[in-house]
Amino acid sequence: MEANKIKNLENIRKLSARYFNTLKPITDRTDIYTAEIRVLNYYELTYVVSNMLKLCILALDQEAPEISKTIKNTSINVAVVLEVVTQLLPIDEIEFLDEIHQMLVKDPEILEE
């Protein structure tokens, strides 16, 4: 039984190394992580941030049409904002949870002392 627990822990360690990819630790801090968004260049990054800001302004302000007086291009590309959000979803980690779930379904005694 003890050998089985050790094997299960090793399997969990291997899975975690394979799947925990969304958050990367900052090298000089152990309690802070970064999450990556992918953009082609600074222009695209600015475009994404601008769309996020405009969307937030519209969501918060009942008088959002006033945005047109201060911002040149008032159109909002919601697809760009949603694309960034999808990049931040921890898909690999969800796969890890699914693997752990499958292990528990096959052997419910894994967590027993």
Phi, psi and omega per residue, in radians:
M1 nan -0.751 -3.140
E2 -1.108 -0.695 3.111
A3 -1.106 -0.635 3.116
N4 -1.137 -0.710 3.113
K5 -1.116 -0.737 3.129
I6 -1.107 -0.738 3.111
K7 -1.092 -0.744 3.128
N8 -1.121 -0.715 3.103
L9 -1.121 -0.700 3.095
E10 -1.112 -0.714 3.098
N11 -1.077 -0.741 3.125
I12 -1.122 -0.720 3.098
R13 -1.070 -0.768 3.124
K14 -1.104 -0.766 3.123
L15 -1.098 -0.748 -3.117
S16 -1.135 -0.668 3.100
A17 -1.134 -0.595 -3.123
R18 -1.357 -0.597 -2.971
Y19 -1.836 -0.422 -3.102
F20 -1.412 1.521 -3.038
N21 -2.101 -0.343 -3.013
T22 -1.194 -0.765 3.128
L23 -1.735 2.278 3.099
K24 -2.007 2.258 -3.125
P25 -1.187 2.490 3.011
I26 -1.332 2.310 -2.957
T27 -1.052 -0.596 -3.089
D28 -1.636 0.040 3.136
R29 -2.377 2.394 3.141
T30 -1.612 -0.245 -3.047
D31 -1.935 0.187 3.136
I32 -2.250 2.416 -3.099
Y33 -2.219 2.840 3.027
T34 -2.052 2.644 3.001
A35 -2.120 2.476 -2.991
E36 -1.753 2.402 2.879
I37 -2.071 2.507 -3.072
R38 -1.796 2.224 3.070
V39 -2.345 2.782 -3.116
L40 -1.366 -0.626 -3.055
N41 -2.881 -3.091 -3.132
Y42 -1.132 -0.609 3.127
Y43 -1.066 -0.804 3.129
E44 -1.138 -0.691 3.092
L45 -1.043 -0.792 3.116
T46 -1.108 -0.697 3.119
Y47 -1.078 -0.786 3.134
V48 -1.098 -0.859 -3.119
V49 -1.101 -0.722 3.120
S50 -1.055 -0.771 3.113
N51 -1.127 -0.665 3.102
M52 -1.125 -0.764 3.129
L53 -1.105 -0.791 3.139
K54 -1.109 -0.691 3.116
L55 -1.117 -0.703 3.109
C56 -1.154 -0.713 3.106
I57 -1.054 -0.796 3.121
L58 -1.091 -0.668 -3.120
A59 -1.213 -0.561 -3.059
L60 -1.599 -0.499 -2.950
D61 -1.917 2.120 3.086
Q62 -1.160 -0.450 -3.131
E63 -1.705 0.619 -3.066
A64 -0.971 -0.497 3.095
P65 -0.989 -0.362 3.087
E66 -1.123 -0.282 3.126
I67 -1.014 -0.538 -3.082
S68 -1.147 -0.359 3.136
K69 -1.374 -0.373 -3.060
T70 -1.977 -0.273 -3.082
I71 -2.106 2.276 -3.115
K72 -1.021 -1.043 -3.093
N73 -1.806 1.872 -3.064
T74 -1.590 -0.086 3.132
S75 -1.224 2.540 -3.108
I76 -2.076 2.202 3.084
N77 -1.644 1.590 -3.088
V78 -1.110 -0.539 3.123
A79 -1.042 -0.658 3.116
V80 -1.130 -0.762 3.125
V81 -1.091 -0.790 -3.134
L82 -1.154 -0.577 3.089
E83 -1.091 -0.739 3.098
V84 -1.104 -0.766 3.123
V85 -1.028 -0.742 3.137
T86 -1.146 -0.550 3.088
Q87 -1.151 -0.487 -3.093
L88 -1.546 -0.147 3.079
L89 -1.146 2.327 -3.109
P90 -1.440 1.185 -3.070
I91 -1.063 -0.786 -3.137
D92 -1.052 -0.714 -3.133
E93 -1.175 -0.599 3.072
I94 -1.140 -0.680 3.066
E95 -1.084 -0.690 3.084
F96 -1.026 -0.833 3.115
L97 -1.031 -0.673 3.111
D98 -1.134 -0.710 3.097
E99 -1.089 -0.779 3.115
I100 -1.094 -0.739 3.109
H101 -1.034 -0.770 3.124
Q102 -1.095 -0.677 3.091
M103 -1.079 -0.735 -3.114
L104 -1.225 -0.578 3.100
V105 -1.181 -0.723 -3.136
K106 -1.243 -0.650 -3.089
D107 -2.427 1.472 -3.081
P108 -1.107 -0.257 -3.115
E109 -1.467 0.036 -3.113
I110 -0.937 -0.722 -3.034
L111 -1.586 -0.028 -3.133
E112 -1.306 2.530 3.120
E113 -1.363 nan nan
